[in-house]
């Protein structure tokens, strides 16, 4: 089970794997995820959100 964080920026600071994943996303996807950073509190939630955005399931 993924560790839970207070927000995405806390996770990216603490989790190098999540940081590398986020940094390799397309800029528009990174921007959209950043606007909802408080809803992203685990690497799993980051991956799920990115998958939804890249599929177009906003």
PDB file of N, H, CA, C and O in Angstrom:
ATOM      1  N   UNK A   1       0.849  -1.193   0.000  1.00  0.00           N
ATOM      2  CA  UNK A   1       0.000   0.000   0.000  1.00  0.00           C
ATOM      3  C   UNK A   1       0.884   1.241   0.000  1.00  0.00           C
ATOM      4  O   UNK A   1       1.890   1.294   0.707  1.00  0.00           O
ATOM      5  N   UNK A   2       0.507   2.232  -0.791  1.00  0.00           N
ATOM      6  H   UNK A   2      -0.311   2.189  -1.366  1.00  0.00           H
ATOM      7  CA  UNK A   2       1.266   3.472  -0.903  1.00  0.00           C
ATOM      8  C   UNK A   2       1.160   4.296   0.365  1.00  0.00           C
ATOM      9  O   UNK A   2       0.120   4.319   1.024  1.00  0.00           O
ATOM     10  N   UNK A   3       2.248   4.971   0.698  1.00  0.00           N
ATOM     11  H   UNK A   3       3.093   4.952   0.163  1.00  0.00           H
ATOM     12  CA  UNK A   3       2.243   5.908   1.815  1.00  0.00           C
ATOM     13  C   UNK A   3       1.369   7.108   1.449  1.00  0.00           C
ATOM     14  O   UNK A   3       1.376   7.570   0.308  1.00  0.00           O
ATOM     15  N   UNK A   4       0.626   7.600   2.424  1.00  0.00           N
ATOM     16  H   UNK A   4       0.621   7.225   3.351  1.00  0.00           H
ATOM     17  CA  UNK A   4      -0.219   8.780   2.213  1.00  0.00           C
ATOM     18  C   UNK A   4       0.535  10.034   2.663  1.00  0.00           C
ATOM     19  O   UNK A   4       1.241  10.023   3.671  1.00  0.00           O
ATOM     20  N   UNK A   5       0.375  11.091   1.908  1.00  0.00           N
ATOM     21  H   UNK A   5      -0.198  11.100   1.089  1.00  0.00           H
ATOM     22  CA  UNK A   5       1.013  12.368   2.180  1.00  0.00           C
ATOM     23  C   UNK A   5      -0.050  13.444   2.339  1.00  0.00           C
ATOM     24  O   UNK A   5      -1.208  13.230   1.980  1.00  0.00           O
ATOM     25  N   UNK A   6       0.327  14.582   2.866  1.00  0.00           N
ATOM     26  H   UNK A   6       1.268  14.756   3.157  1.00  0.00           H
ATOM     27  CA  UNK A   6      -0.604  15.690   3.032  1.00  0.00           C
ATOM     28  C   UNK A   6      -1.044  16.286   1.713  1.00  0.00           C
ATOM     29  O   UNK A   6      -2.179  16.744   1.577  1.00  0.00           O
ATOM     30  N   UNK A   7      -0.134  16.281   0.726  1.00  0.00           N
ATOM     31  H   UNK A   7       0.788  15.909   0.836  1.00  0.00           H
ATOM     32  CA  UNK A   7      -0.441  16.790  -0.608  1.00  0.00           C
ATOM     33  C   UNK A   7       0.616  16.285  -1.582  1.00  0.00           C
ATOM     34  O   UNK A   7       1.586  15.641  -1.182  1.00  0.00           O
ATOM     35  N   UNK A   8       0.424  16.579  -2.841  1.00  0.00           N
ATOM     36  H   UNK A   8      -0.364  17.103  -3.165  1.00  0.00           H
ATOM     37  CA  UNK A   8       1.320  16.075  -3.868  1.00  0.00           C
ATOM     38  C   UNK A   8       2.746  16.611  -3.728  1.00  0.00           C
ATOM     39  O   UNK A   8       3.709  15.875  -3.943  1.00  0.00           O
ATOM     40  N   UNK A   9       2.882  17.872  -3.373  1.00  0.00           N
ATOM     41  H   UNK A   9       2.100  18.470  -3.198  1.00  0.00           H
ATOM     42  CA  UNK A   9       4.221  18.460  -3.303  1.00  0.00           C
ATOM     43  C   UNK A   9       5.037  17.844  -2.179  1.00  0.00           C
ATOM     44  O   UNK A   9       6.250  17.683  -2.309  1.00  0.00           O
ATOM     45  N   UNK A  10       4.383  17.500  -1.080  1.00  0.00           N
ATOM     46  H   UNK A  10       3.397  17.631  -0.974  1.00  0.00           H
ATOM     47  CA  UNK A  10       5.041  16.795   0.019  1.00  0.00           C
ATOM     48  C   UNK A  10       5.519  15.418  -0.460  1.00  0.00           C
ATOM     49  O   UNK A  10       6.629  14.990  -0.146  1.00  0.00           O
ATOM     50  N   UNK A  11       4.663  14.738  -1.220  1.00  0.00           N
ATOM     51  H   UNK A  11       3.761  15.086  -1.475  1.00  0.00           H
ATOM     52  CA  UNK A  11       5.011  13.425  -1.747  1.00  0.00           C
ATOM     53  C   UNK A  11       6.190  13.512  -2.714  1.00  0.00           C
ATOM     54  O   UNK A  11       7.117  12.707  -2.632  1.00  0.00           O
ATOM     55  N   UNK A  12       6.160  14.482  -3.627  1.00  0.00           N
ATOM     56  H   UNK A  12       5.407  15.136  -3.693  1.00  0.00           H
ATOM     57  CA  UNK A  12       7.237  14.607  -4.614  1.00  0.00           C
ATOM     58  C   UNK A  12       8.572  14.905  -3.951  1.00  0.00           C
ATOM     59  O   UNK A  12       9.622  14.480  -4.434  1.00  0.00           O
ATOM     60  N   UNK A  13       8.531  15.632  -2.852  1.00  0.00           N
ATOM     61  H   UNK A  13       7.678  15.977  -2.460  1.00  0.00           H
ATOM     62  CA  UNK A  13       9.750  15.962  -2.112  1.00  0.00           C
ATOM     63  C   UNK A  13      10.332  14.724  -1.421  1.00  0.00           C
ATOM     64  O   UNK A  13      11.549  14.594  -1.290  1.00  0.00           O
ATOM     65  N   UNK A  14       9.462  13.828  -0.986  1.00  0.00           N
ATOM     66  H   UNK A  14       8.473  13.934  -1.092  1.00  0.00           H
ATOM     67  CA  UNK A  14       9.867  12.670  -0.191  1.00  0.00           C
ATOM     68  C   UNK A  14      10.044  11.386  -0.996  1.00  0.00           C
ATOM     69  O   UNK A  14      10.721  10.465  -0.539  1.00  0.00           O
ATOM     70  N   UNK A  15       9.447  11.309  -2.191  1.00  0.00           N
ATOM     71  H   UNK A  15       8.898  12.058  -2.562  1.00  0.00           H
ATOM     72  CA  UNK A  15       9.417  10.065  -2.948  1.00  0.00           C
ATOM     73  C   UNK A  15      10.058  10.264  -4.324  1.00  0.00           C
ATOM     74  O   UNK A  15       9.412  10.787  -5.231  1.00  0.00           O
ATOM     75  N   UNK A  16      11.321   9.853  -4.491  1.00  0.00           N
ATOM     76  H   UNK A  16      11.846   9.428  -3.754  1.00  0.00           H
ATOM     77  CA  UNK A  16      12.012  10.064  -5.776  1.00  0.00           C
ATOM     78  C   UNK A  16      11.348   9.360  -6.955  1.00  0.00           C
ATOM     79  O   UNK A  16      11.394   9.862  -8.078  1.00  0.00           O
ATOM     80  N   UNK A  17      10.735   8.213  -6.718  1.00  0.00           N
ATOM     81  H   UNK A  17      10.697   7.804  -5.806  1.00  0.00           H
ATOM     82  CA  UNK A  17      10.065   7.491  -7.804  1.00  0.00           C
ATOM     83  C   UNK A  17       8.850   8.288  -8.294  1.00  0.00           C
ATOM     84  O   UNK A  17       8.627   8.408  -9.498  1.00  0.00           O
ATOM     85  N   UNK A  18       8.080   8.823  -7.367  1.00  0.00           N
ATOM     86  H   UNK A  18       8.261   8.726  -6.388  1.00  0.00           H
ATOM     87  CA  UNK A  18       6.921   9.632  -7.736  1.00  0.00           C
ATOM     88  C   UNK A  18       7.372  10.912  -8.443  1.00  0.00           C
ATOM     89  O   UNK A  18       6.737  11.344  -9.405  1.00  0.00           O
ATOM     90  N   UNK A  19       8.454  11.512  -7.976  1.00  0.00           N
ATOM     91  H   UNK A  19       8.970  11.160  -7.195  1.00  0.00           H
ATOM     92  CA  UNK A  19       8.995  12.739  -8.594  1.00  0.00           C
ATOM     93  C   UNK A  19       9.406  12.468 -10.034  1.00  0.00           C
ATOM     94  O   UNK A  19       9.079  13.244 -10.932  1.00  0.00           O
ATOM     95  N   UNK A  20      10.123  11.366 -10.257  1.00  0.00           N
ATOM     96  H   UNK A  20      10.389  10.736  -9.528  1.00  0.00           H
ATOM     97  CA  UNK A  20      10.559  11.017 -11.616  1.00  0.00           C
ATOM     98  C   UNK A  20       9.352  10.764 -12.520  1.00  0.00           C
ATOM     99  O   UNK A  20       9.342  11.187 -13.676  1.00  0.00           O
ATOM    100  N   UNK A  21       8.333  10.075 -11.996  1.00  0.00           N
ATOM    101  H   UNK A  21       8.341   9.731 -11.056  1.00  0.00           H
ATOM    102  CA  UNK A  21       7.115   9.810 -12.769  1.00  0.00           C
ATOM    103  C   UNK A  21       6.435  11.125 -13.151  1.00  0.00           C
ATOM    104  O   UNK A  21       6.079  11.334 -14.310  1.00  0.00           O
ATOM    105  N   UNK A  22       6.258  12.007 -12.167  1.00  0.00           N
ATOM    106  H   UNK A  22       6.547  11.837 -11.225  1.00  0.00           H
ATOM    107  CA  UNK A  22       5.604  13.292 -12.406  1.00  0.00           C
ATOM    108  C   UNK A  22       6.387  14.121 -13.419  1.00  0.00           C
ATOM    109  O   UNK A  22       5.800  14.715 -14.323  1.00  0.00           O
ATOM    110  N   UNK A  23       7.707  14.162 -13.271  1.00  0.00           N
ATOM    111  H   UNK A  23       8.184  13.680 -12.536  1.00  0.00           H
ATOM    112  CA  UNK A  23       8.546  14.962 -14.170  1.00  0.00           C
ATOM    113  C   UNK A  23       8.499  14.481 -15.611  1.00  0.00           C
ATOM    114  O   UNK A  23       8.778  15.253 -16.528  1.00  0.00           O
ATOM    115  N   UNK A  24       8.148  13.212 -15.828  1.00  0.00           N
ATOM    116  H   UNK A  24       7.921  12.585 -15.083  1.00  0.00           H
ATOM    117  CA  UNK A  24       8.093  12.660 -17.178  1.00  0.00           C
ATOM    118  C   UNK A  24       6.711  12.733 -17.818  1.00  0.00           C
ATOM    119  O   UNK A  24       6.529  12.307 -18.958  1.00  0.00           O
ATOM    120  N   UNK A  25       5.741  13.270 -17.089  1.00  0.00           N
ATOM    121  H   UNK A  25       5.889  13.616 -16.162  1.00  0.00           H
ATOM    122  CA  UNK A  25       4.409  13.451 -17.672  1.00  0.00           C
ATOM    123  C   UNK A  25       4.422  14.649 -18.621  1.00  0.00           C
ATOM    124  O   UNK A  25       5.251  15.546 -18.471  1.00  0.00           O
ATOM    125  N   UNK A  26       3.519  14.670 -19.585  1.00  0.00           N
ATOM    126  H   UNK A  26       2.845  13.941 -19.707  1.00  0.00           H
ATOM    127  CA  UNK A  26       3.427  15.841 -20.475  1.00  0.00           C
ATOM    128  C   UNK A  26       3.125  17.109 -19.657  1.00  0.00           C
ATOM    129  O   UNK A  26       2.422  17.042 -18.649  1.00  0.00           O
ATOM    130  N   UNK A  27       3.650  18.245 -20.085  1.00  0.00           N
ATOM    131  H   UNK A  27       4.221  18.300 -20.904  1.00  0.00           H
ATOM    132  CA  UNK A  27       3.458  19.494 -19.332  1.00  0.00           C
ATOM    133  C   UNK A  27       1.996  19.824 -19.020  1.00  0.00           C
ATOM    134  O   UNK A  27       1.693  20.296 -17.924  1.00  0.00           O
ATOM    135  N   UNK A  28       1.104  19.587 -19.955  1.00  0.00           N
ATOM    136  H   UNK A  28       1.351  19.205 -20.845  1.00  0.00           H
ATOM    137  CA  UNK A  28      -0.304  19.912 -19.697  1.00  0.00           C
ATOM    138  C   UNK A  28      -0.889  19.019 -18.600  1.00  0.00           C
ATOM    139  O   UNK A  28      -1.702  19.476 -17.797  1.00  0.00           O
ATOM    140  N   UNK A  29      -0.483  17.768 -18.565  1.00  0.00           N
ATOM    141  H   UNK A  29       0.178  17.397 -19.217  1.00  0.00           H
ATOM    142  CA  UNK A  29      -0.956  16.849 -17.524  1.00  0.00           C
ATOM    143  C   UNK A  29      -0.398  17.265 -16.168  1.00  0.00           C
ATOM    144  O   UNK A  29      -1.125  17.278 -15.174  1.00  0.00           O
ATOM    145  N   UNK A  30       0.893  17.607 -16.124  1.00  0.00           N
ATOM    146  H   UNK A  30       1.483  17.597 -16.931  1.00  0.00           H
ATOM    147  CA  UNK A  30       1.507  18.085 -14.864  1.00  0.00           C
ATOM    148  C   UNK A  30       0.771  19.317 -14.350  1.00  0.00           C
ATOM    149  O   UNK A  30       0.508  19.433 -13.153  1.00  0.00           O
ATOM    150  N   UNK A  31       0.443  20.229 -15.246  1.00  0.00           N
ATOM    151  H   UNK A  31       0.657  20.135 -16.219  1.00  0.00           H
ATOM    152  CA  UNK A  31      -0.241  21.456 -14.848  1.00  0.00           C
ATOM    153  C   UNK A  31      -1.620  21.146 -14.270  1.00  0.00           C
ATOM    154  O   UNK A  31      -1.999  21.696 -13.236  1.00  0.00           O
ATOM    155  N   UNK A  32      -2.362  20.274 -14.929  1.00  0.00           N
ATOM    156  H   UNK A  32      -2.054  19.827 -15.768  1.00  0.00           H
ATOM    157  CA  UNK A  32      -3.704  19.935 -14.442  1.00  0.00           C
ATOM    158  C   UNK A  32      -3.644  19.234 -13.089  1.00  0.00           C
ATOM    159  O   UNK A  32      -4.462  19.506 -12.210  1.00  0.00           O
ATOM    160  N   UNK A  33      -2.690  18.342 -12.921  1.00  0.00           N
ATOM    161  H   UNK A  33      -2.026  18.121 -13.635  1.00  0.00           H
ATOM    162  CA  UNK A  33      -2.545  17.648 -11.646  1.00  0.00           C
ATOM    163  C   UNK A  33      -2.143  18.643 -10.554  1.00  0.00           C
ATOM    164  O   UNK A  33      -2.628  18.551  -9.426  1.00  0.00           O
ATOM    165  N   UNK A  34      -1.276  19.578 -10.876  1.00  0.00           N
ATOM    166  H   UNK A  34      -0.882  19.653 -11.792  1.00  0.00           H
ATOM    167  CA  UNK A  34      -0.816  20.570  -9.888  1.00  0.00           C
ATOM    168  C   UNK A  34      -1.964  21.429  -9.371  1.00  0.00           C
ATOM    169  O   UNK A  34      -1.946  21.853  -8.216  1.00  0.00           O
ATOM    170  N   UNK A  35      -2.958  21.689 -10.210  1.00  0.00           N
ATOM    171  H   UNK A  35      -2.972  21.344 -11.149  1.00  0.00           H
ATOM    172  CA  UNK A  35      -4.078  22.517  -9.762  1.00  0.00           C
ATOM    173  C   UNK A  35      -4.938  21.796  -8.728  1.00  0.00           C
ATOM    174  O   UNK A  35      -5.712  22.431  -8.012  1.00  0.00           O
ATOM    175  N   UNK A  36      -4.805  20.487  -8.649  1.00  0.00           N
ATOM    176  H   UNK A  36      -4.175  19.971  -9.230  1.00  0.00           H
ATOM    177  CA  UNK A  36      -5.552  19.692  -7.667  1.00  0.00           C
ATOM    178  C   UNK A  36      -4.590  18.924  -6.757  1.00  0.00           C
ATOM    179  O   UNK A  36      -4.869  17.794  -6.355  1.00  0.00           O
ATOM    180  N   UNK A  37      -3.483  19.536  -6.447  1.00  0.00           N
ATOM    181  H   UNK A  37      -3.257  20.454  -6.774  1.00  0.00           H
ATOM    182  CA  UNK A  37      -2.423  18.853  -5.701  1.00  0.00           C
ATOM    183  C   UNK A  37      -2.862  18.349  -4.336  1.00  0.00           C
ATOM    184  O   UNK A  37      -2.309  17.367  -3.842  1.00  0.00           O
ATOM    185  N   UNK A  38      -3.834  18.990  -3.720  1.00  0.00           N
ATOM    186  H   UNK A  38      -4.284  19.787  -4.121  1.00  0.00           H
ATOM    187  CA  UNK A  38      -4.275  18.548  -2.396  1.00  0.00           C
ATOM    188  C   UNK A  38      -5.116  17.273  -2.470  1.00  0.00           C
ATOM    189  O   UNK A  38      -5.344  16.627  -1.448  1.00  0.00           O
ATOM    190  N   UNK A  39      -5.579  16.905  -3.665  1.00  0.00           N
ATOM    191  H   UNK A  39      -5.394  17.430  -4.496  1.00  0.00           H
ATOM    192  CA  UNK A  39      -6.309  15.650  -3.851  1.00  0.00           C
ATOM    193  C   UNK A  39      -5.386  14.484  -4.180  1.00  0.00           C
ATOM    194  O   UNK A  39      -5.822  13.333  -4.196  1.00  0.00           O
ATOM    195  N   UNK A  40      -4.120  14.770  -4.441  1.00  0.00           N
ATOM    196  H   UNK A  40      -3.765  15.705  -4.428  1.00  0.00           H
ATOM    197  CA  UNK A  40      -3.143  13.738  -4.783  1.00  0.00           C
ATOM    198  C   UNK A  40      -2.278  13.517  -3.546  1.00  0.00           C
ATOM    199  O   UNK A  40      -1.423  14.341  -3.220  1.00  0.00           O
ATOM    200  N   UNK A  41      -2.508  12.389  -2.859  1.00  0.00           N
ATOM    201  H   UNK A  41      -3.202  11.720  -3.125  1.00  0.00           H
ATOM    202  CA  UNK A  41      -1.802  12.177  -1.602  1.00  0.00           C
ATOM    203  C   UNK A  41      -1.035  10.857  -1.535  1.00  0.00           C
ATOM    204  O   UNK A  41      -0.559  10.462  -0.470  1.00  0.00           O
ATOM    205  N   UNK A  42      -0.918  10.176  -2.682  1.00  0.00           N
ATOM    206  H   UNK A  42      -1.304  10.498  -3.547  1.00  0.00           H
ATOM    207  CA  UNK A  42      -0.129   8.941  -2.759  1.00  0.00           C
ATOM    208  C   UNK A  42       0.347   8.763  -4.198  1.00  0.00           C
ATOM    209  O   UNK A  42      -0.181   9.375  -5.126  1.00  0.00           O
ATOM    210  N   UNK A  43       1.357   7.908  -4.360  1.00  0.00           N
ATOM    211  H   UNK A  43       1.786   7.411  -3.606  1.00  0.00           H
ATOM    212  CA  UNK A  43       1.852   7.634  -5.708  1.00  0.00           C
ATOM    213  C   UNK A  43       0.743   6.982  -6.528  1.00  0.00           C
ATOM    214  O   UNK A  43       0.600   7.269  -7.716  1.00  0.00           O
ATOM    215  N   UNK A  44      -0.033   6.117  -5.909  1.00  0.00           N
ATOM    216  H   UNK A  44       0.083   5.884  -4.943  1.00  0.00           H
ATOM    217  CA  UNK A  44      -1.143   5.477  -6.616  1.00  0.00           C
ATOM    218  C   UNK A  44      -2.156   6.510  -7.108  1.00  0.00           C
ATOM    219  O   UNK A  44      -2.621   6.427  -8.245  1.00  0.00           O
ATOM    220  N   UNK A  45      -2.501   7.482  -6.263  1.00  0.00           N
ATOM    221  H   UNK A  45      -2.124   7.550  -5.340  1.00  0.00           H
ATOM    222  CA  UNK A  45      -3.470   8.499  -6.697  1.00  0.00           C
ATOM    223  C   UNK A  45      -2.881   9.363  -7.817  1.00  0.00           C
ATOM    224  O   UNK A  45      -3.609   9.800  -8.708  1.00  0.00           O
ATOM    225  N   UNK A  46      -1.579   9.609  -7.777  1.00  0.00           N
ATOM    226  H   UNK A  46      -0.987   9.253  -7.053  1.00  0.00           H
ATOM    227  CA  UNK A  46      -0.910  10.347  -8.856  1.00  0.00           C
ATOM    228  C   UNK A  46      -1.017   9.580 -10.167  1.00  0.00           C
ATOM    229  O   UNK A  46      -1.390  10.144 -11.195  1.00  0.00           O
ATOM    230  N   UNK A  47      -0.690   8.300 -10.127  1.00  0.00           N
ATOM    231  H   UNK A  47      -0.387   7.841  -9.291  1.00  0.00           H
ATOM    232  CA  UNK A  47      -0.770   7.467 -11.348  1.00  0.00           C
ATOM    233  C   UNK A  47      -2.199   7.390 -11.874  1.00  0.00           C
ATOM    234  O   UNK A  47      -2.424   7.499 -13.079  1.00  0.00           O
ATOM    235  N   UNK A  48      -3.165   7.204 -10.977  1.00  0.00           N
ATOM    236  H   UNK A  48      -2.983   7.115  -9.998  1.00  0.00           H
ATOM    237  CA  UNK A  48      -4.559   7.113 -11.407  1.00  0.00           C
ATOM    238  C   UNK A  48      -5.028   8.410 -12.066  1.00  0.00           C
ATOM    239  O   UNK A  48      -5.678   8.388 -13.111  1.00  0.00           O
ATOM    240  N   UNK A  49      -4.699   9.514 -11.455  1.00  0.00           N
ATOM    241  H   UNK A  49      -4.171   9.533 -10.606  1.00  0.00           H
ATOM    242  CA  UNK A  49      -5.104  10.809 -12.002  1.00  0.00           C
ATOM    243  C   UNK A  49      -4.445  11.045 -13.365  1.00  0.00           C
ATOM    244  O   UNK A  49      -5.100  11.486 -14.310  1.00  0.00           O
ATOM    245  N   UNK A  50      -3.157  10.751 -13.458  1.00  0.00           N
ATOM    246  H   UNK A  50      -2.625  10.393 -12.691  1.00  0.00           H
ATOM    247  CA  UNK A  50      -2.448  10.923 -14.728  1.00  0.00           C
ATOM    248  C   UNK A  50      -3.042  10.012 -15.804  1.00  0.00           C
ATOM    249  O   UNK A  50      -3.200  10.425 -16.952  1.00  0.00           O
ATOM    250  N   UNK A  51      -3.367   8.780 -15.434  1.00  0.00           N
ATOM    251  H   UNK A  51      -3.238   8.444 -14.501  1.00  0.00           H
ATOM    252  CA  UNK A  51      -3.983   7.857 -16.399  1.00  0.00           C
ATOM    253  C   UNK A  51      -5.313   8.411 -16.897  1.00  0.00           C
ATOM    254  O   UNK A  51      -5.598   8.362 -18.093  1.00  0.00           O
ATOM    255  N   UNK A  52      -6.123   8.933 -15.990  1.00  0.00           N
ATOM    256  H   UNK A  52      -5.891   8.973 -15.018  1.00  0.00           H
ATOM    257  CA  UNK A  52      -7.410   9.504 -16.391  1.00  0.00           C
ATOM    258  C   UNK A  52      -7.227  10.683 -17.324  1.00  0.00           C
ATOM    259  O   UNK A  52      -7.948  10.816 -18.313  1.00  0.00           O
ATOM    260  N   UNK A  53      -6.272  11.534 -17.018  1.00  0.00           N
ATOM    261  H   UNK A  53      -5.686  11.426 -16.215  1.00  0.00           H
ATOM    262  CA  UNK A  53      -6.044  12.722 -17.857  1.00  0.00           C
ATOM    263  C   UNK A  53      -5.515  12.345 -19.239  1.00  0.00           C
ATOM    264  O   UNK A  53      -5.917  12.941 -20.237  1.00  0.00           O
ATOM    265  N   UNK A  54      -4.627  11.372 -19.305  1.00  0.00           N
ATOM    266  H   UNK A  54      -4.300  10.888 -18.494  1.00  0.00           H
ATOM    267  CA  UNK A  54      -4.063  11.004 -20.604  1.00  0.00           C
ATOM    268  C   UNK A  54      -5.068  10.231 -21.450  1.00  0.00           C
ATOM    269  O   UNK A  54      -4.932  10.163 -22.672  1.00  0.00           O
ATOM    270  N   UNK A  55      -6.083   9.644 -20.800  1.00  0.00           N
ATOM    271  H   UNK A  55      -6.193   9.698 -19.807  1.00  0.00           H
ATOM    272  CA  UNK A  55      -7.165   8.983 -21.546  1.00  0.00           C
ATOM    273  C   UNK A  55      -8.257   9.963 -21.917  1.00  0.00           C
ATOM    274  O   UNK A  55      -9.103   9.665 -22.760  1.00  0.00           O
ATOM    275  N   UNK A  56      -8.246  11.138 -21.291  1.00  0.00           N
ATOM    276  H   UNK A  56      -7.559  11.381 -20.606  1.00  0.00           H
ATOM    277  CA  UNK A  56      -9.268  12.119 -21.573  1.00  0.00           C
ATOM    278  C   UNK A  56     -10.474  12.034 -20.660  1.00  0.00           C
ATOM    279  O   UNK A  56     -11.505  12.647 -20.938  1.00  0.00           O
ATOM    280  N   UNK A  57     -10.360  11.274 -19.558  1.00  0.00           N
ATOM    281  H   UNK A  57      -9.523  10.777 -19.332  1.00  0.00           H
ATOM    282  CA  UNK A  57     -11.460  11.126 -18.617  1.00  0.00           C
ATOM    283  C   UNK A  57     -11.361  12.206 -17.522  1.00  0.00           C
ATOM    284  O   UNK A  57     -11.032  11.903 -16.375  1.00  0.00           O
ATOM    285  N   UNK A  58     -11.641  13.427 -17.878  1.00  0.00           N
ATOM    286  H   UNK A  58     -11.909  13.673 -18.810  1.00  0.00           H
ATOM    287  CA  UNK A  58     -11.531  14.526 -16.916  1.00  0.00           C
ATOM    288  C   UNK A  58     -12.691  14.450 -15.985  1.00  0.00           C
ATOM    289  O   UNK A  58     -12.814  15.278 -15.083  1.00  0.00           O
TER     290      UNK A  58
END
